[in-house]
Amino acid sequence: LLTNYEDASGPDDWEVGVHGIMIEFEDDRGQRYSGTYLPEVATEQGWNQDQAIRSLVKKAGYNGRVSSSLKRNMRVTRYQSSKV
């Protein structure tokens, strides 16, 4: 069960192993991209926050450089999961 959705203040405002993340962003041409990772994904892959964000950008289908500008303009939602 996915719970506690919150707008994050940026791509580093979440905790590996606690939060899942959903990102939304646009490239310079206005093409929109989005993707999500469940809370356990970063931990299972051994990723830190930056590695998870970069991987998620690629998963969303964006093949350009993951610049600080791209990350700064990214909308990030964090959430948690609960097993019932």
C-alpha positions, -999 to +999 in steps of 0.1 A: +000+000+000+015+034-010+009+061+015+020+096+027+025+113-006+043+146-002+058+172-024+095+172-019+115+204-020+139+189-046+156+158-058+175+153-026+145+158-002+139+121+004+155+092+023+169+060+007+151+030+021+122+051+035+107+069+005+097+061-029+100+089-054+080+101-084+096+127-107+082+149-134+102+172-157+104+187-192+133+190-216+143+221-235+118+213-263+089+210-238+087+172-240+074+159-206+088+129-187+079+111-156+089+080-136+087+064-102+107+041-080+091+022-050+108+028-017+128-005-018+144+000-052+173+023-043+182+002-014+181-031-034+202-015-061+227+000-037+221+035-049+224+068-031+200+096-039+219+110-069+223+076-085+186+068-080+175+102-095+198+097-125+186+062-131+150+073-128+155+101-154+168+075-178+139+051-169+115+080-178+130+079-213+152+110-212+185+104-229+201+138-224+225+149-197+212+150-162+223+186-154+218+206-123+193+227-142+172+197-151+173+185-115+165+220-102+134+222-124+122+187-116+090+181-096+096+154-070+069+136-049+080+113-022+059+085-006+062+055+016+049+020+014+032-002+039+028-039+037-006-052+049 
